[in-house]
């Protein structure tokens, strides 16, 4: 819900809260869910790490980042 509220606040729309203080962000990144990319021969873990690398290389100190389920499908044997 925080990500949605931040998007609303950035565009000057209604924020579903009694009170909210949010700074201006320059970029928003979301890493949610997981899937493989068989056509590029990439496992789910490789796709997740590729997406995280993109976020880490492009995020600034003013960026808003949401990360969910990172590494959830790693199986330890």
mmCIF file of the N, C-alpha and C atoms, coordinates in Angstrom:
data_MODEL
# 
_entry.id   MODEL 
# 
loop_
_atom_site.group_PDB 
_atom_site.id 
_atom_site.type_symbol 
_atom_site.label_atom_id 
_atom_site.label_alt_id 
_atom_site.label_comp_id 
_atom_site.label_asym_id 
_atom_site.label_entity_id 
_atom_site.label_seq_id 
_atom_site.pdbx_PDB_ins_code 
_atom_site.Cartn_x 
_atom_site.Cartn_y 
_atom_site.Cartn_z 
_atom_site.occupancy 
_atom_site.B_iso_or_equiv 
_atom_site.pdbx_formal_charge 
_atom_site.auth_seq_id 
_atom_site.auth_comp_id 
_atom_site.auth_asym_id 
_atom_site.auth_atom_id 
_atom_site.pdbx_PDB_model_num 
ATOM 1   N N  . UNK A 1 1  ? 0.816  -1.190  0.000   1.00 0.00 ? 1  UNK A N  1 
ATOM 2   C CA . UNK A 1 1  ? 0.000  0.000   0.000   1.00 0.00 ? 1  UNK A CA 1 
ATOM 3   C C  . UNK A 1 1  ? 0.867  1.265   0.000   1.00 0.00 ? 1  UNK A C  1 
ATOM 4   N N  . UNK A 1 2  ? 2.046  1.164   0.610   1.00 0.00 ? 2  UNK A N  1 
ATOM 5   C CA . UNK A 1 2  ? 2.926  2.328   0.672   1.00 0.00 ? 2  UNK A CA 1 
ATOM 6   C C  . UNK A 1 2  ? 3.363  2.759   -0.719  1.00 0.00 ? 2  UNK A C  1 
ATOM 7   N N  . UNK A 1 3  ? 3.655  1.798   -1.578  1.00 0.00 ? 3  UNK A N  1 
ATOM 8   C CA . UNK A 1 3  ? 4.082  2.130   -2.939  1.00 0.00 ? 3  UNK A CA 1 
ATOM 9   C C  . UNK A 1 3  ? 2.966  2.873   -3.669  1.00 0.00 ? 3  UNK A C  1 
ATOM 10  N N  . UNK A 1 4  ? 1.736  2.401   -3.556  1.00 0.00 ? 4  UNK A N  1 
ATOM 11  C CA . UNK A 1 4  ? 0.594  3.058   -4.188  1.00 0.00 ? 4  UNK A CA 1 
ATOM 12  C C  . UNK A 1 4  ? 0.407  4.467   -3.642  1.00 0.00 ? 4  UNK A C  1 
ATOM 13  N N  . UNK A 1 5  ? 0.526  4.632   -2.338  1.00 0.00 ? 5  UNK A N  1 
ATOM 14  C CA . UNK A 1 5  ? 0.386  5.953   -1.721  1.00 0.00 ? 5  UNK A CA 1 
ATOM 15  C C  . UNK A 1 5  ? 1.460  6.901   -2.209  1.00 0.00 ? 5  UNK A C  1 
ATOM 16  N N  . UNK A 1 6  ? 2.662  6.396   -2.373  1.00 0.00 ? 6  UNK A N  1 
ATOM 17  C CA . UNK A 1 6  ? 3.755  7.239   -2.846  1.00 0.00 ? 6  UNK A CA 1 
ATOM 18  C C  . UNK A 1 6  ? 3.523  7.671   -4.289  1.00 0.00 ? 6  UNK A C  1 
ATOM 19  N N  . UNK A 1 7  ? 3.025  6.770   -5.125  1.00 0.00 ? 7  UNK A N  1 
ATOM 20  C CA . UNK A 1 7  ? 2.714  7.121   -6.510  1.00 0.00 ? 7  UNK A CA 1 
ATOM 21  C C  . UNK A 1 7  ? 1.641  8.199   -6.540  1.00 0.00 ? 7  UNK A C  1 
ATOM 22  N N  . UNK A 1 8  ? 0.590  8.027   -5.730  1.00 0.00 ? 8  UNK A N  1 
ATOM 23  C CA . UNK A 1 8  ? -0.487 9.023   -5.665  1.00 0.00 ? 8  UNK A CA 1 
ATOM 24  C C  . UNK A 1 8  ? 0.051  10.379  -5.216  1.00 0.00 ? 8  UNK A C  1 
ATOM 25  N N  . UNK A 1 9  ? 0.876  10.385  -4.189  1.00 0.00 ? 9  UNK A N  1 
ATOM 26  C CA . UNK A 1 9  ? 1.426  11.634  -3.665  1.00 0.00 ? 9  UNK A CA 1 
ATOM 27  C C  . UNK A 1 9  ? 2.296  12.332  -4.707  1.00 0.00 ? 9  UNK A C  1 
ATOM 28  N N  . UNK A 1 10 ? 3.097  11.569  -5.449  1.00 0.00 ? 10 UNK A N  1 
ATOM 29  C CA . UNK A 1 10 ? 3.991  12.152  -6.446  1.00 0.00 ? 10 UNK A CA 1 
ATOM 30  C C  . UNK A 1 10 ? 3.232  12.882  -7.552  1.00 0.00 ? 10 UNK A C  1 
ATOM 31  N N  . UNK A 1 11 ? 2.040  12.385  -7.877  1.00 0.00 ? 11 UNK A N  1 
ATOM 32  C CA . UNK A 1 11 ? 1.275  13.035  -8.947  1.00 0.00 ? 11 UNK A CA 1 
ATOM 33  C C  . UNK A 1 11 ? 0.234  14.005  -8.411  1.00 0.00 ? 11 UNK A C  1 
ATOM 34  N N  . UNK A 1 12 ? 0.268  14.257  -7.087  1.00 0.00 ? 12 UNK A N  1 
ATOM 35  C CA . UNK A 1 12 ? -0.628 15.237  -6.490  1.00 0.00 ? 12 UNK A CA 1 
ATOM 36  C C  . UNK A 1 12 ? -2.044 14.740  -6.304  1.00 0.00 ? 12 UNK A C  1 
ATOM 37  N N  . UNK A 1 13 ? -2.205 13.438  -6.253  1.00 0.00 ? 13 UNK A N  1 
ATOM 38  C CA . UNK A 1 13 ? -3.532 12.840  -6.108  1.00 0.00 ? 13 UNK A CA 1 
ATOM 39  C C  . UNK A 1 13 ? -3.841 12.574  -4.631  1.00 0.00 ? 13 UNK A C  1 
ATOM 40  N N  . UNK A 1 14 ? -5.037 12.075  -4.383  1.00 0.00 ? 14 UNK A N  1 
ATOM 41  C CA . UNK A 1 14 ? -5.484 11.724  -3.034  1.00 0.00 ? 14 UNK A CA 1 
ATOM 42  C C  . UNK A 1 14 ? -4.620 10.617  -2.457  1.00 0.00 ? 14 UNK A C  1 
ATOM 43  N N  . UNK A 1 15 ? -4.209 10.772  -1.219  1.00 0.00 ? 15 UNK A N  1 
ATOM 44  C CA . UNK A 1 15 ? -3.468 9.734   -0.505  1.00 0.00 ? 15 UNK A CA 1 
ATOM 45  C C  . UNK A 1 15 ? -4.377 9.203   0.598   1.00 0.00 ? 15 UNK A C  1 
ATOM 46  N N  . UNK A 1 16 ? -4.658 7.892   0.595   1.00 0.00 ? 16 UNK A N  1 
ATOM 47  C CA . UNK A 1 16 ? -5.587 7.322   1.573   1.00 0.00 ? 16 UNK A CA 1 
ATOM 48  C C  . UNK A 1 16 ? -4.977 7.237   2.978   1.00 0.00 ? 16 UNK A C  1 
ATOM 49  N N  . UNK A 1 17 ? -4.819 8.403   3.614   1.00 0.00 ? 17 UNK A N  1 
ATOM 50  C CA . UNK A 1 17 ? -4.248 8.463   4.964   1.00 0.00 ? 17 UNK A CA 1 
ATOM 51  C C  . UNK A 1 17 ? -4.745 9.723   5.653   1.00 0.00 ? 17 UNK A C  1 
ATOM 52  N N  . UNK A 1 18 ? -4.790 9.689   6.981   1.00 0.00 ? 18 UNK A N  1 
ATOM 53  C CA . UNK A 1 18 ? -5.172 10.888  7.717   1.00 0.00 ? 18 UNK A CA 1 
ATOM 54  C C  . UNK A 1 18 ? -4.076 11.933  7.631   1.00 0.00 ? 18 UNK A C  1 
ATOM 55  N N  . UNK A 1 19 ? -2.826 11.477  7.623   1.00 0.00 ? 19 UNK A N  1 
ATOM 56  C CA . UNK A 1 19 ? -1.689 12.384  7.555   1.00 0.00 ? 19 UNK A CA 1 
ATOM 57  C C  . UNK A 1 19 ? -0.551 11.671  6.834   1.00 0.00 ? 19 UNK A C  1 
ATOM 58  N N  . UNK A 1 20 ? 0.138  12.357  5.945   1.00 0.00 ? 20 UNK A N  1 
ATOM 59  C CA . UNK A 1 20 ? 1.254  11.744  5.225   1.00 0.00 ? 20 UNK A CA 1 
ATOM 60  C C  . UNK A 1 20 ? 2.326  12.777  4.928   1.00 0.00 ? 20 UNK A C  1 
ATOM 61  N N  . UNK A 1 21 ? 3.567  12.424  5.199   1.00 0.00 ? 21 UNK A N  1 
ATOM 62  C CA . UNK A 1 21 ? 4.711  13.249  4.839   1.00 0.00 ? 21 UNK A CA 1 
ATOM 63  C C  . UNK A 1 21 ? 5.629  12.397  3.985   1.00 0.00 ? 21 UNK A C  1 
ATOM 64  N N  . UNK A 1 22 ? 5.742  12.745  2.727   1.00 0.00 ? 22 UNK A N  1 
ATOM 65  C CA . UNK A 1 22 ? 6.587  11.993  1.802   1.00 0.00 ? 22 UNK A CA 1 
ATOM 66  C C  . UNK A 1 22 ? 7.427  12.972  1.008   1.00 0.00 ? 22 UNK A C  1 
ATOM 67  N N  . UNK A 1 23 ? 8.701  12.686  0.918   1.00 0.00 ? 23 UNK A N  1 
ATOM 68  C CA . UNK A 1 23 ? 9.581  13.522  0.120   1.00 0.00 ? 23 UNK A CA 1 
ATOM 69  C C  . UNK A 1 23 ? 9.407  13.237  -1.361  1.00 0.00 ? 23 UNK A C  1 
ATOM 70  N N  . UNK A 1 24 ? 9.936  14.115  -2.159  1.00 0.00 ? 24 UNK A N  1 
ATOM 71  C CA . UNK A 1 24 ? 9.892  13.928  -3.601  1.00 0.00 ? 24 UNK A CA 1 
ATOM 72  C C  . UNK A 1 24 ? 10.926 12.870  -3.981  1.00 0.00 ? 24 UNK A C  1 
ATOM 73  N N  . UNK A 1 25 ? 10.537 11.928  -4.831  1.00 0.00 ? 25 UNK A N  1 
ATOM 74  C CA . UNK A 1 25 ? 11.466 10.898  -5.296  1.00 0.00 ? 25 UNK A CA 1 
ATOM 75  C C  . UNK A 1 25 ? 11.760 11.127  -6.773  1.00 0.00 ? 25 UNK A C  1 
ATOM 76  N N  . UNK A 1 26 ? 12.946 10.694  -7.194  1.00 0.00 ? 26 UNK A N  1 
ATOM 77  C CA . UNK A 1 26 ? 13.308 10.870  -8.601  1.00 0.00 ? 26 UNK A CA 1 
ATOM 78  C C  . UNK A 1 26 ? 12.997 9.642   -9.446  1.00 0.00 ? 26 UNK A C  1 
ATOM 79  N N  . UNK A 1 27 ? 12.913 8.484   -8.802  1.00 0.00 ? 27 UNK A N  1 
ATOM 80  C CA . UNK A 1 27 ? 12.621 7.240   -9.523  1.00 0.00 ? 27 UNK A CA 1 
ATOM 81  C C  . UNK A 1 27 ? 11.921 6.264   -8.587  1.00 0.00 ? 27 UNK A C  1 
ATOM 82  N N  . UNK A 1 28 ? 11.135 5.369   -9.170  1.00 0.00 ? 28 UNK A N  1 
ATOM 83  C CA . UNK A 1 28 ? 10.495 4.308   -8.404  1.00 0.00 ? 28 UNK A CA 1 
ATOM 84  C C  . UNK A 1 28 ? 10.836 2.971   -9.041  1.00 0.00 ? 28 UNK A C  1 
ATOM 85  N N  . UNK A 1 29 ? 11.238 2.027   -8.206  1.00 0.00 ? 29 UNK A N  1 
ATOM 86  C CA . UNK A 1 29 ? 11.563 0.690   -8.672  1.00 0.00 ? 29 UNK A CA 1 
ATOM 87  C C  . UNK A 1 29 ? 10.763 -0.320  -7.861  1.00 0.00 ? 29 UNK A C  1 
ATOM 88  N N  . UNK A 1 30 ? 10.321 -1.388  -8.509  1.00 0.00 ? 30 UNK A N  1 
ATOM 89  C CA . UNK A 1 30 ? 9.616  -2.466  -7.811  1.00 0.00 ? 30 UNK A CA 1 
ATOM 90  C C  . UNK A 1 30 ? 10.163 -3.804  -8.277  1.00 0.00 ? 30 UNK A C  1 
ATOM 91  N N  . UNK A 1 31 ? 10.468 -4.661  -7.334  1.00 0.00 ? 31 UNK A N  1 
ATOM 92  C CA . UNK A 1 31 ? 10.944 -6.022  -7.616  1.00 0.00 ? 31 UNK A CA 1 
ATOM 93  C C  . UNK A 1 31 ? 9.990  -6.936  -6.865  1.00 0.00 ? 31 UNK A C  1 
ATOM 94  N N  . UNK A 1 32 ? 8.928  -7.364  -7.543  1.00 0.00 ? 32 UNK A N  1 
ATOM 95  C CA . UNK A 1 32 ? 7.864  -8.134  -6.901  1.00 0.00 ? 32 UNK A CA 1 
ATOM 96  C C  . UNK A 1 32 ? 7.572  -9.369  -7.740  1.00 0.00 ? 32 UNK A C  1 
ATOM 97  N N  . UNK A 1 33 ? 7.457  -10.511 -7.093  1.00 0.00 ? 33 UNK A N  1 
ATOM 98  C CA . UNK A 1 33 ? 7.136  -11.746 -7.806  1.00 0.00 ? 33 UNK A CA 1 
ATOM 99  C C  . UNK A 1 33 ? 8.357  -12.348 -8.463  1.00 0.00 ? 33 UNK A C  1 
ATOM 100 N N  . UNK A 1 34 ? 8.169  -13.500 -9.063  1.00 0.00 ? 34 UNK A N  1 
ATOM 101 C CA . UNK A 1 34 ? 9.287  -14.188 -9.686  1.00 0.00 ? 34 UNK A CA 1 
ATOM 102 C C  . UNK A 1 34 ? 8.811  -15.051 -10.838 1.00 0.00 ? 34 UNK A C  1 
ATOM 103 N N  . UNK A 1 35 ? 9.657  -15.158 -11.841 1.00 0.00 ? 35 UNK A N  1 
ATOM 104 C CA . UNK A 1 35 ? 9.407  -16.076 -12.944 1.00 0.00 ? 35 UNK A CA 1 
ATOM 105 C C  . UNK A 1 35 ? 10.723 -16.310 -13.672 1.00 0.00 ? 35 UNK A C  1 
ATOM 106 N N  . UNK A 1 36 ? 10.792 -17.416 -14.383 1.00 0.00 ? 36 UNK A N  1 
ATOM 107 C CA . UNK A 1 36 ? 12.012 -17.676 -15.138 1.00 0.00 ? 36 UNK A CA 1 
ATOM 108 C C  . UNK A 1 36 ? 11.879 -17.095 -16.545 1.00 0.00 ? 36 UNK A C  1 
ATOM 109 N N  . UNK A 1 37 ? 12.953 -17.154 -17.287 1.00 0.00 ? 37 UNK A N  1 
ATOM 110 C CA . UNK A 1 37 ? 12.948 -16.679 -18.666 1.00 0.00 ? 37 UNK A CA 1 
ATOM 111 C C  . UNK A 1 37 ? 13.602 -17.778 -19.509 1.00 0.00 ? 37 UNK A C  1 
ATOM 112 N N  . UNK A 1 38 ? 12.801 -18.786 -19.846 1.00 0.00 ? 38 UNK A N  1 
ATOM 113 C CA . UNK A 1 38 ? 13.310 -19.959 -20.546 1.00 0.00 ? 38 UNK A CA 1 
ATOM 114 C C  . UNK A 1 38 ? 13.904 -19.589 -21.898 1.00 0.00 ? 38 UNK A C  1 
ATOM 115 N N  . UNK A 1 39 ? 13.305 -18.624 -22.588 1.00 0.00 ? 39 UNK A N  1 
ATOM 116 C CA . UNK A 1 39 ? 13.806 -18.248 -23.912 1.00 0.00 ? 39 UNK A CA 1 
ATOM 117 C C  . UNK A 1 39 ? 15.228 -17.696 -23.861 1.00 0.00 ? 39 UNK A C  1 
ATOM 118 N N  . UNK A 1 40 ? 15.619 -17.120 -22.728 1.00 0.00 ? 40 UNK A N  1 
ATOM 119 C CA . UNK A 1 40 ? 16.987 -16.600 -22.567 1.00 0.00 ? 40 UNK A CA 1 
ATOM 120 C C  . UNK A 1 40 ? 17.832 -17.519 -21.688 1.00 0.00 ? 40 UNK A C  1 
ATOM 121 N N  . UNK A 1 41 ? 17.286 -18.723 -21.397 1.00 0.00 ? 41 UNK A N  1 
ATOM 122 C CA . UNK A 1 41 ? 17.982 -19.721 -20.584 1.00 0.00 ? 41 UNK A CA 1 
ATOM 123 C C  . UNK A 1 41 ? 18.376 -19.172 -19.211 1.00 0.00 ? 41 UNK A C  1 
ATOM 124 N N  . UNK A 1 42 ? 17.438 -18.463 -18.568 1.00 0.00 ? 42 UNK A N  1 
ATOM 125 C CA . UNK A 1 42 ? 17.690 -17.873 -17.251 1.00 0.00 ? 42 UNK A CA 1 
ATOM 126 C C  . UNK A 1 42 ? 16.731 -18.470 -16.226 1.00 0.00 ? 42 UNK A C  1 
ATOM 127 N N  . UNK A 1 43 ? 17.285 -18.920 -15.103 1.00 0.00 ? 43 UNK A N  1 
ATOM 128 C CA . UNK A 1 43 ? 16.464 -19.442 -14.019 1.00 0.00 ? 43 UNK A CA 1 
ATOM 129 C C  . UNK A 1 43 ? 15.765 -18.290 -13.302 1.00 0.00 ? 43 UNK A C  1 
ATOM 130 N N  . UNK A 1 44 ? 14.828 -18.643 -12.432 1.00 0.00 ? 44 UNK A N  1 
ATOM 131 C CA . UNK A 1 44 ? 14.129 -17.623 -11.645 1.00 0.00 ? 44 UNK A CA 1 
ATOM 132 C C  . UNK A 1 44 ? 15.126 -16.801 -10.837 1.00 0.00 ? 44 UNK A C  1 
ATOM 133 N N  . UNK A 1 45 ? 16.089 -17.467 -10.216 1.00 0.00 ? 45 UNK A N  1 
ATOM 134 C CA . UNK A 1 45 ? 17.096 -16.773 -9.416  1.00 0.00 ? 45 UNK A CA 1 
ATOM 135 C C  . UNK A 1 45 ? 17.911 -15.816 -10.280 1.00 0.00 ? 45 UNK A C  1 
ATOM 136 N N  . UNK A 1 46 ? 18.296 -16.239 -11.472 1.00 0.00 ? 46 UNK A N  1 
ATOM 137 C CA . UNK A 1 46 ? 19.071 -15.369 -12.368 1.00 0.00 ? 46 UNK A CA 1 
ATOM 138 C C  . UNK A 1 46 ? 18.262 -14.141 -12.786 1.00 0.00 ? 46 UNK A C  1 
ATOM 139 N N  . UNK A 1 47 ? 16.966 -14.329 -13.040 1.00 0.00 ? 47 UNK A N  1 
ATOM 140 C CA . UNK A 1 47 ? 16.109 -13.200 -13.399 1.00 0.00 ? 47 UNK A CA 1 
ATOM 141 C C  . UNK A 1 47 ? 16.022 -12.228 -12.228 1.00 0.00 ? 47 UNK A C  1 
ATOM 142 N N  . UNK A 1 48 ? 15.835 -12.766 -11.006 1.00 0.00 ? 48 UNK A N  1 
ATOM 143 C CA . UNK A 1 48 ? 15.763 -11.910 -9.815  1.00 0.00 ? 48 UNK A CA 1 
ATOM 144 C C  . UNK A 1 48 ? 17.046 -11.112 -9.636  1.00 0.00 ? 48 UNK A C  1 
ATOM 145 N N  . UNK A 1 49 ? 18.197 -11.759 -9.778  1.00 0.00 ? 49 UNK A N  1 
ATOM 146 C CA . UNK A 1 49 ? 19.470 -11.071 -9.597  1.00 0.00 ? 49 UNK A CA 1 
ATOM 147 C C  . UNK A 1 49 ? 19.703 -10.033 -10.696 1.00 0.00 ? 49 UNK A C  1 
ATOM 148 N N  . UNK A 1 50 ? 19.264 -10.323 -11.893 1.00 0.00 ? 50 UNK A N  1 
ATOM 149 C CA . UNK A 1 50 ? 19.385 -9.368  -12.992 1.00 0.00 ? 50 UNK A CA 1 
ATOM 150 C C  . UNK A 1 50 ? 18.535 -8.122  -12.722 1.00 0.00 ? 50 UNK A C  1 
ATOM 151 N N  . UNK A 1 51 ? 17.318 -8.344  -12.240 1.00 0.00 ? 51 UNK A N  1 
ATOM 152 C CA . UNK A 1 51 ? 16.442 -7.216  -11.913 1.00 0.00 ? 51 UNK A CA 1 
ATOM 153 C C  . UNK A 1 51 ? 16.998 -6.401  -10.747 1.00 0.00 ? 51 UNK A C  1 
ATOM 154 N N  . UNK A 1 52 ? 17.549 -7.077  -9.743  1.00 0.00 ? 52 UNK A N  1 
ATOM 155 C CA . UNK A 1 52 ? 18.143 -6.363  -8.607  1.00 0.00 ? 52 UNK A CA 1 
ATOM 156 C C  . UNK A 1 52 ? 19.371 -5.575  -9.036  1.00 0.00 ? 52 UNK A C  1 
ATOM 157 N N  . UNK A 1 53 ? 20.174 -6.139  -9.917  1.00 0.00 ? 53 UNK A N  1 
ATOM 158 C CA . UNK A 1 53 ? 21.353 -5.423  -10.422 1.00 0.00 ? 53 UNK A CA 1 
ATOM 159 C C  . UNK A 1 53 ? 20.923 -4.142  -11.124 1.00 0.00 ? 53 UNK A C  1 
ATOM 160 N N  . UNK A 1 54 ? 19.854 -4.223  -11.915 1.00 0.00 ? 54 UNK A N  1 
ATOM 161 C CA . UNK A 1 54 ? 19.341 -3.031  -12.598 1.00 0.00 ? 54 UNK A CA 1 
ATOM 162 C C  . UNK A 1 54 ? 18.926 -1.959  -11.587 1.00 0.00 ? 54 UNK A C  1 
ATOM 163 N N  . UNK A 1 55 ? 18.221 -2.384  -10.537 1.00 0.00 ? 55 UNK A N  1 
ATOM 164 C CA . UNK A 1 55 ? 17.787 -1.431  -9.508  1.00 0.00 ? 55 UNK A CA 1 
ATOM 165 C C  . UNK A 1 55 ? 18.993 -0.805  -8.813  1.00 0.00 ? 55 UNK A C  1 
ATOM 166 N N  . UNK A 1 56 ? 19.943 -1.634  -8.395  1.00 0.00 ? 56 UNK A N  1 
ATOM 167 C CA . UNK A 1 56 ? 21.108 -1.126  -7.663  1.00 0.00 ? 56 UNK A CA 1 
ATOM 168 C C  . UNK A 1 56 ? 21.977 -0.204  -8.511  1.00 0.00 ? 56 UNK A C  1 
ATOM 169 N N  . UNK A 1 57 ? 22.062 -0.474  -9.789  1.00 0.00 ? 57 UNK A N  1 
ATOM 170 C CA . UNK A 1 57 ? 22.881 0.365   -10.661 1.00 0.00 ? 57 UNK A CA 1 
ATOM 171 C C  . UNK A 1 57 ? 22.200 1.685   -11.022 1.00 0.00 ? 57 UNK A C  1 
ATOM 172 N N  . UNK A 1 58 ? 20.871 1.728   -10.956 1.00 0.00 ? 58 UNK A N  1 
ATOM 173 C CA . UNK A 1 58 ? 20.148 2.919   -11.401 1.00 0.00 ? 58 UNK A CA 1 
ATOM 174 C C  . UNK A 1 58 ? 19.487 3.727   -10.286 1.00 0.00 ? 58 UNK A C  1 
ATOM 175 N N  . UNK A 1 59 ? 19.399 3.176   -9.093  1.00 0.00 ? 59 UNK A N  1 
ATOM 176 C CA . UNK A 1 59 ? 18.771 3.886   -7.982  1.00 0.00 ? 59 UNK A CA 1 
ATOM 177 C C  . UNK A 1 59 ? 19.706 4.973   -7.444  1.00 0.00 ? 59 UNK A C  1 
ATOM 178 N N  . UNK A 1 60 ? 19.086 6.041   -6.956  1.00 0.00 ? 60 UNK A N  1 
ATOM 179 C CA . UNK A 1 60 ? 19.836 7.119   -6.313  1.00 0.00 ? 60 UNK A CA 1 
ATOM 180 C C  . UNK A 1 60 ? 19.397 7.205   -4.858  1.00 0.00 ? 60 UNK A C  1 
ATOM 181 N N  . UNK A 1 61 ? 19.962 8.132   -4.124  1.00 0.00 ? 61 UNK A N  1 
ATOM 182 C CA . UNK A 1 61 ? 19.564 8.301   -2.721  1.00 0.00 ? 61 UNK A CA 1 
ATOM 183 C C  . UNK A 1 61 ? 18.141 8.839   -2.602  1.00 0.00 ? 61 UNK A C  1 
ATOM 184 N N  . UNK A 1 62 ? 17.573 9.342   -3.683  1.00 0.00 ? 62 UNK A N  1 
ATOM 185 C CA . UNK A 1 62 ? 16.197 9.858   -3.681  1.00 0.00 ? 62 UNK A CA 1 
ATOM 186 C C  . UNK A 1 62 ? 15.203 8.879   -4.308  1.00 0.00 ? 62 UNK A C  1 
ATOM 187 N N  . UNK A 1 63 ? 15.645 7.674   -4.640  1.00 0.00 ? 63 UNK A N  1 
ATOM 188 C CA . UNK A 1 63 ? 14.776 6.689   -5.278  1.00 0.00 ? 63 UNK A CA 1 
ATOM 189 C C  . UNK A 1 63 ? 13.913 5.975   -4.240  1.00 0.00 ? 63 UNK A C  1 
ATOM 190 N N  . UNK A 1 64 ? 12.729 5.551   -4.681  1.00 0.00 ? 64 UNK A N  1 
ATOM 191 C CA . UNK A 1 64 ? 11.825 4.758   -3.853  1.00 0.00 ? 64 UNK A CA 1 
ATOM 192 C C  . UNK A 1 64 ? 11.864 3.335   -4.387  1.00 0.00 ? 64 UNK A C  1 
ATOM 193 N N  . UNK A 1 65 ? 12.269 2.378   -3.538  1.00 0.00 ? 65 UNK A N  1 
ATOM 194 C CA . UNK A 1 65 ? 12.462 0.995   -3.973  1.00 0.00 ? 65 UNK A CA 1 
ATOM 195 C C  . UNK A 1 65 ? 11.586 0.066   -3.143  1.00 0.00 ? 65 UNK A C  1 
ATOM 196 N N  . UNK A 1 66 ? 10.838 -0.805  -3.832  1.00 0.00 ? 66 UNK A N  1 
ATOM 197 C CA . UNK A 1 66 ? 10.023 -1.829  -3.176  1.00 0.00 ? 66 UNK A CA 1 
ATOM 198 C C  . UNK A 1 66 ? 10.556 -3.185  -3.623  1.00 0.00 ? 66 UNK A C  1 
ATOM 199 N N  . UNK A 1 67 ? 10.945 -4.023  -2.654  1.00 0.00 ? 67 UNK A N  1 
ATOM 200 C CA . UNK A 1 67 ? 11.477 -5.352  -2.964  1.00 0.00 ? 67 UNK A CA 1 
ATOM 201 C C  . UNK A 1 67 ? 10.662 -6.379  -2.182  1.00 0.00 ? 67 UNK A C  1 
ATOM 202 N N  . UNK A 1 68 ? 10.162 -7.385  -2.891  1.00 0.00 ? 68 UNK A N  1 
ATOM 203 C CA . UNK A 1 68 ? 9.364  -8.433  -2.272  1.00 0.00 ? 68 UNK A CA 1 
ATOM 204 C C  . UNK A 1 68 ? 9.784  -9.780  -2.851  1.00 0.00 ? 68 UNK A C  1 
ATOM 205 N N  . UNK A 1 69 ? 9.868  -10.773 -2.012  1.00 0.00 ? 69 UNK A N  1 
ATOM 206 C CA . UNK A 1 69 ? 10.128 -12.154 -2.422  1.00 0.00 ? 69 UNK A CA 1 
ATOM 207 C C  . UNK A 1 69 ? 11.470 -12.354 -3.110  1.00 0.00 ? 69 UNK A C  1 
ATOM 208 N N  . UNK A 1 70 ? 12.474 -11.643 -2.710  1.00 0.00 ? 70 UNK A N  1 
ATOM 209 C CA . UNK A 1 70 ? 13.794 -11.820 -3.317  1.00 0.00 ? 70 UNK A CA 1 
ATOM 210 C C  . UNK A 1 70 ? 14.418 -13.113 -2.803  1.00 0.00 ? 70 UNK A C  1 
ATOM 211 N N  . UNK A 1 71 ? 14.760 -14.013 -3.714  1.00 0.00 ? 71 UNK A N  1 
ATOM 212 C CA . UNK A 1 71 ? 15.393 -15.273 -3.330  1.00 0.00 ? 71 UNK A CA 1 
ATOM 213 C C  . UNK A 1 71 ? 14.461 -16.277 -2.695  1.00 0.00 ? 71 UNK A C  1 
ATOM 214 N N  . UNK A 1 72 ? 13.173 -16.101 -2.836  1.00 0.00 ? 72 UNK A N  1 
ATOM 215 C CA . UNK A 1 72 ? 12.207 -16.979 -2.186  1.00 0.00 ? 72 UNK A CA 1 
ATOM 216 C C  . UNK A 1 72 ? 12.261 -18.397 -2.736  1.00 0.00 ? 72 UNK A C  1 
ATOM 217 N N  . UNK A 1 73 ? 12.613 -18.557 -3.989  1.00 0.00 ? 73 UNK A N  1 
ATOM 218 C CA . UNK A 1 73 ? 12.574 -19.881 -4.606  1.00 0.00 ? 73 UNK A CA 1 
ATOM 219 C C  . UNK A 1 73 ? 13.912 -20.577 -4.623  1.00 0.00 ? 73 UNK A C  1 
ATOM 220 N N  . UNK A 1 74 ? 14.825 -20.151 -3.776  1.00 0.00 ? 74 UNK A N  1 
ATOM 221 C CA . UNK A 1 74 ? 16.128 -20.829 -3.674  1.00 0.00 ? 74 UNK A CA 1 
ATOM 222 C C  . UNK A 1 74 ? 15.931 -22.088 -2.847  1.00 0.00 ? 74 UNK A C  1 
ATOM 223 N N  . UNK A 1 75 ? 16.408 -23.201 -3.363  1.00 0.00 ? 75 UNK A N  1 
ATOM 224 C CA . UNK A 1 75 ? 16.288 -24.481 -2.662  1.00 0.00 ? 75 UNK A CA 1 
ATOM 225 C C  . UNK A 1 75 ? 17.679 -24.901 -2.198  1.00 0.00 ? 75 UNK A C  1 
ATOM 226 N N  . UNK A 1 76 ? 17.824 -25.110 -0.905  1.00 0.00 ? 76 UNK A N  1 
ATOM 227 C CA . UNK A 1 76 ? 19.086 -25.555 -0.349  1.00 0.00 ? 76 UNK A CA 1 
ATOM 228 C C  . UNK A 1 76 ? 19.072 -27.078 -0.235  1.00 0.00 ? 76 UNK A C  1 
ATOM 229 N N  . UNK A 1 77 ? 20.097 -27.713 -0.779  1.00 0.00 ? 77 UNK A N  1 
ATOM 230 C CA . UNK A 1 77 ? 20.167 -29.181 -0.725  1.00 0.00 ? 77 UNK A CA 1 
ATOM 231 C C  . UNK A 1 77 ? 21.367 -29.589 0.096   1.00 0.00 ? 77 UNK A C  1 
# 
